[in-house]
Amino acid sequence: MIFQNVSILLVEDEESSRNMISLFLKQLEFANVYVAANGKEGYEQFLNHKPELVLTDLNMPIVNGLELAEKIKAITPHVPILLITSSFEKEITEQSVDIGIDSYLFKPINLDRLKKLLLKYTNRVLLERNLTNKMKLLNEYKGAIDVSSAVTKTDTQGIITYVNNAFCQMTGYSKLELLDEKHSLIKHPDTPLTVHKEMWNTIIDQKVWKGRLKNRKKDGSTLYKYSTIIPIINEDNEIIEYIALHQDITDLYNQEEKLKKRIEKEVNKNLLEAKFSTIGRMAAGITHEINTPLTYVRGNIELMIQDIQTIDDNVQQKNYLLEDSKTLLEGVHRIASIVESMREVAAQNKEQLHPTNVYASLITALTLSYNKAKQISEIRLQNEVFKIGMDKEKFKYIANIQKQRIEQVFLIILNNALDALKKVEDFNKRLLEITIENEYKFIVVRFKDNGGGINENILPKIFDPFQSDKEEGGMGIGLNVAKKILDDHNGKIIPSNHENGALFEVYLPKEAEVCSAE
């Protein structure tokens, strides 16, 4: 019976009636049955034991039932009190209502009715206890989130309706300054409109949006945060508000940028030293200078991932930390691959050929260049705007290739196109389209941009080392490396100008006749 989970206080001055009811309550197997002979003793028992139900007689010496009930209700209004009486009087009834008596039993007591009433109010006690426990748990969850994350709520128009202290500390604004304002208050002017458009399209579609955002604090400084925005749906399947969790990743972002600049500095230093030496010597110098710090960075990131994996799974930030750390590690691996690709000028890569989905490799290359691309131009792949997380197996274009080397070719072409597109002032007029087609014995990948095209003086010797017309001062070896990789695959790369941009066509043999790299 459910009575086993509840304690009860019985207050009755008549000994025979008290013994009879007490025995009945024990037979029902209440967790505890506390017994008192008058109202004064009953109140002392209540204070000492905090029973969850009270069954009391009306007429008792010292302190009667109504006086006892009034005292109990004054300190714990939710405790059900059942009043036992031998008469029904208007004055007593009105007083009972005022005090908050929950129900009545008339003498002589009908035990079946008593049991029904006890069952009813025991269920109510257990329900209230369950709700109290759940509210306590929810408050603990809220407290944990408030400690570890910045939290905001907005209505369907983007108006802020709630912020916690962590968000105020993160942005430098007070709650008063944030409430009833649009979230765009902290929007950074450098963030492309397409980023916020993609975010709103996602959450309006009742999906969770996750991503990095560049924002601006009250003092004008830059804030980088990782946000998770969750639409809240009502019973009519309508969005009523949005709840967002934000993690400040400014330090992590700055560390990434410092790492990139350090690597770039080291690369440029060694390239300048080796520019007038043989290509092989140049590549060896870069590898020697970069691999040592790169190995140190990679080792520390791997140790960090191991430490993060030991964090309790209940800590919500564990998954975010793991995801960001693995992204960092993937970036370090890619840097190592780029350094290694410098050897292509002087030596053959020994990676084996495998049947590979070229579309999936393009997705990988686009993902790695996304942080750069999103600031410069939308990229369309097979007539679809590229987004992180696109299905790599949506299309199948199988070629027998060395996967990482071909991805390096794609990255070289993508970076060149993005650098060229910077010259187009209007972001919305920039265009980079990638298409893949089956053509006879080849998979053909075409990269077409409207960045002004290739200098006609450079075009005939574009694959020679140190040939570049980049305003940013590129070294001009990327396309040389790309051509060498494709030559090893019995493929080809054809550059040309079209209208107001450049076109690069990459031909990858479909059959196993591709020469092996030895």
QUIJO-V891400 format. One record per residue. N is the residue number from 1. PSI is psi in radians with two decimals (none if undefined). BURIAL is b if it has 9 or more other ideal C-beta (glycine too) atoms within 8 Angstrom, else e. Layout:
BEGIN
n=N psi=PSI burial=BURIAL
n=N psi=PSI burial=BURIAL
END
This chain:
BEGIN
n=1 psi=2.69 burial=e
n=2 psi=-0.25 burial=b
n=3 psi=-0.37 burial=b
n=4 psi=-0.30 burial=e
n=5 psi=0.13 burial=e
n=6 psi=2.50 burial=b
n=7 psi=2.67 burial=b
n=8 psi=2.57 burial=b
n=9 psi=2.20 burial=b
n=10 psi=2.19 burial=b
n=11 psi=1.99 burial=b
n=12 psi=2.22 burial=b
n=13 psi=-0.45 burial=b
n=14 psi=2.09 burial=e
n=15 psi=-0.76 burial=e
n=16 psi=-0.77 burial=e
n=17 psi=-0.70 burial=b
n=18 psi=-0.76 burial=b
n=19 psi=-0.71 burial=e
n=20 psi=-0.83 burial=e
n=21 psi=-0.69 burial=b
n=22 psi=-0.77 burial=b
n=23 psi=-0.72 burial=e
n=24 psi=-0.72 burial=b
n=25 psi=-0.68 burial=b
n=26 psi=-0.61 burial=b
n=27 psi=-0.53 burial=e
n=28 psi=-0.14 burial=b
n=29 psi=0.78 burial=e
n=30 psi=2.64 burial=b
n=31 psi=-0.78 burial=e
n=32 psi=2.43 burial=e
n=33 psi=1.90 burial=b
n=34 psi=2.39 burial=b
n=35 psi=2.37 burial=b
n=36 psi=2.64 burial=b
n=37 psi=-0.14 burial=b
n=38 psi=3.03 burial=b
n=39 psi=-0.66 burial=b
n=40 psi=-0.84 burial=e
n=41 psi=-0.64 burial=b
n=42 psi=-0.70 burial=b
n=43 psi=-0.68 burial=b
n=44 psi=-0.72 burial=b
n=45 psi=-0.70 burial=b
n=46 psi=-0.78 burial=b
n=47 psi=-0.60 burial=e
n=48 psi=-0.64 burial=e
n=49 psi=-0.25 burial=b
n=50 psi=0.97 burial=e
n=51 psi=2.74 burial=b
n=52 psi=-0.17 burial=b
n=53 psi=2.57 burial=b
n=54 psi=2.25 burial=b
n=55 psi=1.96 burial=b
n=56 psi=2.53 burial=b
n=57 psi=2.73 burial=b
n=58 psi=-0.99 burial=b
n=59 psi=1.89 burial=e
n=60 psi=2.68 burial=b
n=61 psi=2.85 burial=e
n=62 psi=-1.24 burial=e
n=63 psi=2.10 burial=b
n=64 psi=3.14 burial=b
n=65 psi=-0.69 burial=b
n=66 psi=-0.71 burial=b
n=67 psi=-0.71 burial=b
n=68 psi=-0.81 burial=b
n=69 psi=-0.70 burial=b
n=70 psi=-0.71 burial=b
n=71 psi=-0.75 burial=b
n=72 psi=-0.79 burial=b
n=73 psi=-0.44 burial=b
n=74 psi=-0.50 burial=e
n=75 psi=-0.49 burial=e
n=76 psi=1.44 burial=e
n=77 psi=-0.41 burial=e
n=78 psi=-0.19 burial=e
n=79 psi=2.13 burial=b
n=80 psi=2.32 burial=b
n=81 psi=2.17 burial=b
n=82 psi=2.19 burial=b
n=83 psi=2.23 burial=b
n=84 psi=2.23 burial=b
n=85 psi=2.77 burial=b
n=86 psi=-0.08 burial=e
n=87 psi=2.79 burial=e
n=88 psi=1.85 burial=e
n=89 psi=2.45 burial=e
n=90 psi=-0.79 burial=e
n=91 psi=-0.75 burial=e
n=92 psi=-0.70 burial=b
n=93 psi=-0.79 burial=b
n=94 psi=-0.71 burial=e
n=95 psi=-0.67 burial=b
n=96 psi=-0.73 burial=b
n=97 psi=-0.77 burial=e
n=98 psi=-0.69 burial=e
n=99 psi=-0.62 burial=b
n=100 psi=0.51 burial=b
n=101 psi=2.35 burial=b
n=102 psi=-0.57 burial=e
n=103 psi=3.00 burial=b
n=104 psi=2.64 burial=b
n=105 psi=2.33 burial=b
n=106 psi=2.46 burial=b
n=107 psi=2.56 burial=e
n=108 psi=2.52 burial=e
n=109 psi=2.28 burial=b
n=110 psi=1.98 burial=e
n=111 psi=-0.54 burial=e
n=112 psi=-0.75 burial=e
n=113 psi=-0.69 burial=b
n=114 psi=-0.77 burial=b
n=115 psi=-0.72 burial=b
n=116 psi=-0.76 burial=e
n=117 psi=-0.74 burial=b
n=118 psi=-0.69 burial=b
n=119 psi=-0.74 burial=b
n=120 psi=-0.85 burial=e
n=121 psi=-0.42 burial=b
n=122 psi=-0.74 burial=b
n=123 psi=-0.71 burial=b
n=124 psi=-0.72 burial=b
n=125 psi=-0.80 burial=b
n=126 psi=-0.64 burial=b
n=127 psi=-0.80 burial=e
n=128 psi=-0.67 burial=b
n=129 psi=-0.75 burial=b
n=130 psi=-0.76 burial=e
n=131 psi=-0.72 burial=e
n=132 psi=-0.77 burial=e
n=133 psi=-0.70 burial=e
n=134 psi=-0.69 burial=e
n=135 psi=-0.68 burial=e
n=136 psi=-0.74 burial=e
n=137 psi=-0.74 burial=e
n=138 psi=-0.70 burial=e
n=139 psi=-0.61 burial=e
n=140 psi=-0.73 burial=e
n=141 psi=-0.80 burial=e
n=142 psi=-0.73 burial=e
n=143 psi=-0.71 burial=e
n=144 psi=-0.73 burial=b
n=145 psi=-0.74 burial=b
n=146 psi=-0.60 burial=b
n=147 psi=-0.67 burial=e
n=148 psi=-0.32 burial=e
n=149 psi=2.68 burial=b
n=150 psi=2.32 burial=b
n=151 psi=2.38 burial=b
n=152 psi=2.68 burial=b
n=153 psi=2.43 burial=b
n=154 psi=2.72 burial=b
n=155 psi=-3.08 burial=e
n=156 psi=-0.19 burial=e
n=157 psi=0.08 burial=e
n=158 psi=0.20 burial=e
n=159 psi=2.27 burial=b
n=160 psi=2.21 burial=b
n=161 psi=-0.25 burial=b
n=162 psi=2.43 burial=e
n=163 psi=2.57 burial=b
n=164 psi=3.06 burial=b
n=165 psi=-0.61 burial=e
n=166 psi=-0.64 burial=b
n=167 psi=-0.67 burial=b
n=168 psi=-0.76 burial=b
n=169 psi=-0.65 burial=e
n=170 psi=-0.71 burial=b
n=171 psi=-0.32 burial=b
n=172 psi=-0.03 burial=e
n=173 psi=2.66 burial=b
n=174 psi=2.88 burial=e
n=175 psi=-0.70 burial=e
n=176 psi=-0.64 burial=e
n=177 psi=-0.45 burial=e
n=178 psi=-0.70 burial=b
n=179 psi=2.43 burial=b
n=180 psi=0.18 burial=e
n=181 psi=2.78 burial=b
n=182 psi=2.64 burial=e
n=183 psi=-0.37 burial=b
n=184 psi=-0.12 burial=e
n=185 psi=-0.60 burial=b
n=186 psi=0.15 burial=b
n=187 psi=2.38 burial=b
n=188 psi=2.37 burial=b
n=189 psi=-0.33 burial=e
n=190 psi=-0.29 burial=e
n=191 psi=2.13 burial=b
n=192 psi=2.56 burial=e
n=193 psi=-0.51 burial=e
n=194 psi=-0.54 burial=e
n=195 psi=-0.84 burial=b
n=196 psi=-0.57 burial=b
n=197 psi=-0.78 burial=e
n=198 psi=-0.66 burial=b
n=199 psi=-0.86 burial=b
n=200 psi=-0.68 burial=e
n=201 psi=-0.63 burial=e
n=202 psi=-0.88 burial=b
n=203 psi=-0.55 burial=b
n=204 psi=-0.49 burial=e
n=205 psi=0.22 burial=e
n=206 psi=0.61 burial=e
n=207 psi=2.69 burial=e
n=208 psi=2.34 burial=b
n=209 psi=2.35 burial=b
n=210 psi=2.45 burial=e
n=211 psi=3.01 burial=b
n=212 psi=2.47 burial=b
n=213 psi=2.45 burial=b
n=214 psi=2.05 burial=b
n=215 psi=3.05 burial=b
n=216 psi=2.26 burial=b
n=217 psi=3.02 burial=b
n=218 psi=-0.62 burial=e
n=219 psi=0.07 burial=e
n=220 psi=-0.15 burial=e
n=221 psi=2.81 burial=e
n=222 psi=2.41 burial=b
n=223 psi=2.19 burial=b
n=224 psi=2.22 burial=b
n=225 psi=2.65 burial=b
n=226 psi=2.09 burial=b
n=227 psi=2.50 burial=b
n=228 psi=2.05 burial=b
n=229 psi=2.18 burial=b
n=230 psi=2.09 burial=b
n=231 psi=2.39 burial=b
n=232 psi=2.13 burial=b
n=233 psi=2.37 burial=e
n=234 psi=-3.07 burial=e
n=235 psi=-0.29 burial=e
n=236 psi=0.22 burial=e
n=237 psi=0.64 burial=e
n=238 psi=2.51 burial=e
n=239 psi=2.24 burial=b
n=240 psi=-0.42 burial=e
n=241 psi=3.05 burial=b
n=242 psi=2.37 burial=b
n=243 psi=2.32 burial=b
n=244 psi=2.40 burial=b
n=245 psi=2.34 burial=b
n=246 psi=2.36 burial=b
n=247 psi=2.26 burial=b
n=248 psi=1.97 burial=b
n=249 psi=0.40 burial=b
n=250 psi=-0.80 burial=b
n=251 psi=-0.74 burial=e
n=252 psi=-0.75 burial=b
n=253 psi=-0.78 burial=b
n=254 psi=-0.63 burial=e
n=255 psi=-0.70 burial=e
n=256 psi=-0.79 burial=b
n=257 psi=-0.69 burial=e
n=258 psi=-0.70 burial=e
n=259 psi=-0.77 burial=b
n=260 psi=-0.77 burial=e
n=261 psi=-0.65 burial=e
n=262 psi=-0.78 burial=b
n=263 psi=-0.76 burial=b
n=264 psi=-0.72 burial=e
n=265 psi=-0.78 burial=e
n=266 psi=-0.72 burial=b
n=267 psi=-0.85 burial=b
n=268 psi=-0.69 burial=b
n=269 psi=-0.79 burial=b
n=270 psi=-0.55 burial=b
n=271 psi=-0.71 burial=b
n=272 psi=-0.68 burial=e
n=273 psi=-0.55 burial=e
n=274 psi=-0.02 burial=b
n=275 psi=-0.65 burial=b
n=276 psi=0.21 burial=e
n=277 psi=-3.10 burial=e
n=278 psi=2.68 burial=e
n=279 psi=-0.66 burial=b
n=280 psi=-0.76 burial=b
n=281 psi=-0.68 burial=b
n=282 psi=-0.84 burial=b
n=283 psi=-0.71 burial=b
n=284 psi=-0.70 burial=b
n=285 psi=-0.75 burial=b
n=286 psi=-0.80 burial=b
n=287 psi=-0.76 burial=b
n=288 psi=-0.76 burial=e
n=289 psi=-0.55 burial=b
n=290 psi=-0.68 burial=b
n=291 psi=-0.59 burial=b
n=292 psi=-0.96 burial=e
n=293 psi=-0.55 burial=b
n=294 psi=-0.71 burial=b
n=295 psi=-0.70 burial=e
n=296 psi=-0.81 burial=e
n=297 psi=-0.82 burial=b
n=298 psi=-0.74 burial=b
n=299 psi=-0.73 burial=e
n=300 psi=-0.65 burial=e
n=301 psi=-0.72 burial=b
n=302 psi=-0.70 burial=b
n=303 psi=-0.68 burial=e
n=304 psi=-0.72 burial=b
n=305 psi=-0.72 burial=b
n=306 psi=-0.73 burial=e
n=307 psi=-0.73 burial=e
n=308 psi=-0.64 burial=b
n=309 psi=-0.34 burial=e
n=310 psi=-0.17 burial=e
n=311 psi=2.50 burial=b
n=312 psi=2.39 burial=e
n=313 psi=-0.32 burial=e
n=314 psi=-0.27 burial=e
n=315 psi=2.00 burial=e
n=316 psi=-0.58 burial=b
n=317 psi=-0.17 burial=b
n=318 psi=-0.84 burial=b
n=319 psi=-0.69 burial=e
n=320 psi=-0.76 burial=b
n=321 psi=-0.74 burial=b
n=322 psi=-0.76 burial=b
n=323 psi=-0.80 burial=e
n=324 psi=-0.66 burial=b
n=325 psi=-0.70 burial=b
n=326 psi=-0.57 burial=b
n=327 psi=-0.72 burial=e
n=328 psi=-0.79 burial=b
n=329 psi=-0.69 burial=b
n=330 psi=-0.65 burial=b
n=331 psi=-0.70 burial=b
n=332 psi=-0.73 burial=b
n=333 psi=-0.68 burial=b
n=334 psi=-0.66 burial=b
n=335 psi=-0.74 burial=b
n=336 psi=-0.67 burial=b
n=337 psi=-0.66 burial=b
n=338 psi=-0.77 burial=b
n=339 psi=-0.76 burial=b
n=340 psi=-0.56 burial=b
n=341 psi=-0.37 burial=b
n=342 psi=-0.41 burial=b
n=343 psi=-0.25 burial=b
n=344 psi=-0.51 burial=b
n=345 psi=-0.56 burial=b
n=346 psi=-0.30 burial=b
n=347 psi=2.76 burial=e
n=348 psi=2.48 burial=e
n=349 psi=2.44 burial=b
n=350 psi=0.22 burial=e
n=351 psi=2.45 burial=b
n=352 psi=2.68 burial=e
n=353 psi=2.48 burial=b
n=354 psi=2.56 burial=e
n=355 psi=2.14 burial=e
n=356 psi=2.48 burial=b
n=357 psi=1.92 burial=b
n=358 psi=-0.60 burial=b
n=359 psi=-0.75 burial=b
n=360 psi=-0.68 burial=b
n=361 psi=-0.63 burial=b
n=362 psi=-0.73 burial=b
n=363 psi=-0.74 burial=b
n=364 psi=-0.83 burial=b
n=365 psi=-0.73 burial=b
n=366 psi=-0.63 burial=b
n=367 psi=-0.76 burial=e
n=368 psi=-0.47 burial=b
n=369 psi=0.10 burial=b
n=370 psi=-0.73 burial=b
n=371 psi=-0.60 burial=e
n=372 psi=-0.79 burial=b
n=373 psi=-0.67 burial=b
n=374 psi=-0.36 burial=b
n=375 psi=-0.18 burial=e
n=376 psi=-0.89 burial=b
n=377 psi=2.61 burial=b
n=378 psi=2.58 burial=e
n=379 psi=2.25 burial=b
n=380 psi=2.21 burial=b
n=381 psi=2.04 burial=b
n=382 psi=0.79 burial=b
n=383 psi=0.34 burial=e
n=384 psi=2.32 burial=e
n=385 psi=2.22 burial=e
n=386 psi=2.37 burial=b
n=387 psi=2.59 burial=e
n=388 psi=2.36 burial=e
n=389 psi=0.12 burial=e
n=390 psi=2.59 burial=b
n=391 psi=2.03 burial=e
n=392 psi=-0.31 burial=b
n=393 psi=0.30 burial=e
n=394 psi=-0.64 burial=e
n=395 psi=2.62 burial=e
n=396 psi=2.01 burial=e
n=397 psi=1.67 burial=b
n=398 psi=2.21 burial=b
n=399 psi=2.70 burial=b
n=400 psi=1.73 burial=b
n=401 psi=2.96 burial=b
n=402 psi=1.86 burial=b
n=403 psi=-0.93 burial=b
n=404 psi=-0.62 burial=e
n=405 psi=-0.70 burial=b
n=406 psi=-0.64 burial=b
n=407 psi=-0.59 burial=b
n=408 psi=-0.66 burial=b
n=409 psi=-0.82 burial=b
n=410 psi=-0.72 burial=b
n=411 psi=-0.70 burial=b
n=412 psi=-0.83 burial=b
n=413 psi=-0.73 burial=b
n=414 psi=-0.80 burial=b
n=415 psi=-0.70 burial=b
n=416 psi=-0.76 burial=b
n=417 psi=-0.75 burial=b
n=418 psi=-0.68 burial=b
n=419 psi=-0.67 burial=b
n=420 psi=-0.64 burial=b
n=421 psi=-0.33 burial=b
n=422 psi=-0.40 burial=e
n=423 psi=-0.28 burial=e
n=424 psi=1.99 burial=b
n=425 psi=-0.71 burial=e
n=426 psi=2.00 burial=e
n=427 psi=-0.73 burial=e
n=428 psi=-0.21 burial=e
n=429 psi=-0.04 burial=e
n=430 psi=2.50 burial=b
n=431 psi=2.24 burial=b
n=432 psi=1.94 burial=b
n=433 psi=2.39 burial=b
n=434 psi=2.26 burial=b
n=435 psi=2.66 burial=b
n=436 psi=2.39 burial=b
n=437 psi=2.64 burial=e
n=438 psi=2.11 burial=e
n=439 psi=1.74 burial=e
n=440 psi=-1.95 burial=e
n=441 psi=0.15 burial=e
n=442 psi=2.65 burial=b
n=443 psi=2.13 burial=b
n=444 psi=2.16 burial=b
n=445 psi=2.19 burial=b
n=446 psi=2.27 burial=b
n=447 psi=2.06 burial=b
n=448 psi=2.21 burial=b
n=449 psi=3.01 burial=b
n=450 psi=0.75 burial=b
n=451 psi=0.30 burial=b
n=452 psi=-0.21 burial=e
n=453 psi=-3.13 burial=b
n=454 psi=2.38 burial=b
n=455 psi=2.19 burial=e
n=456 psi=-0.45 burial=e
n=457 psi=-0.51 burial=e
n=458 psi=-0.56 burial=b
n=459 psi=-0.79 burial=b
n=460 psi=-0.42 burial=e
n=461 psi=0.52 burial=e
n=462 psi=-0.41 burial=b
n=463 psi=0.03 burial=e
n=464 psi=2.55 burial=e
n=465 psi=2.52 burial=e
n=466 psi=0.46 burial=e
n=467 psi=1.98 burial=b
n=468 psi=2.50 burial=b
n=469 psi=0.41 burial=e
n=470 psi=2.39 burial=b
n=471 psi=-0.43 burial=e
n=472 psi=0.00 burial=e
n=473 psi=0.65 burial=e
n=474 psi=2.71 burial=e
n=475 psi=-0.30 burial=b
n=476 psi=0.53 burial=b
n=477 psi=-0.17 burial=b
n=478 psi=-0.87 burial=b
n=479 psi=-0.49 burial=b
n=480 psi=-0.76 burial=b
n=481 psi=-0.77 burial=b
n=482 psi=-0.77 burial=b
n=483 psi=-0.70 burial=b
n=484 psi=-0.72 burial=b
n=485 psi=-0.80 burial=b
n=486 psi=-0.60 burial=b
n=487 psi=-0.72 burial=b
n=488 psi=-0.42 burial=b
n=489 psi=0.10 burial=b
n=490 psi=0.52 burial=e
n=491 psi=-2.91 burial=b
n=492 psi=2.77 burial=e
n=493 psi=2.21 burial=b
n=494 psi=1.98 burial=e
n=495 psi=2.59 burial=b
n=496 psi=2.94 burial=b
n=497 psi=2.53 burial=b
n=498 psi=2.31 burial=e
n=499 psi=-1.94 burial=e
n=500 psi=0.58 burial=e
n=501 psi=-3.00 burial=b
n=502 psi=2.65 burial=b
n=503 psi=2.17 burial=b
n=504 psi=2.20 burial=b
n=505 psi=2.15 burial=b
n=506 psi=2.14 burial=b
n=507 psi=2.11 burial=b
n=508 psi=2.09 burial=b
n=509 psi=2.42 burial=b
n=510 psi=-0.47 burial=b
n=511 psi=2.98 burial=e
n=512 psi=0.18 burial=e
n=513 psi=-0.05 burial=e
n=514 psi=2.38 burial=b
n=515 psi=2.58 burial=e
n=516 psi=2.64 burial=e
n=517 psi=2.04 burial=b
n=518 psi=none burial=e
END
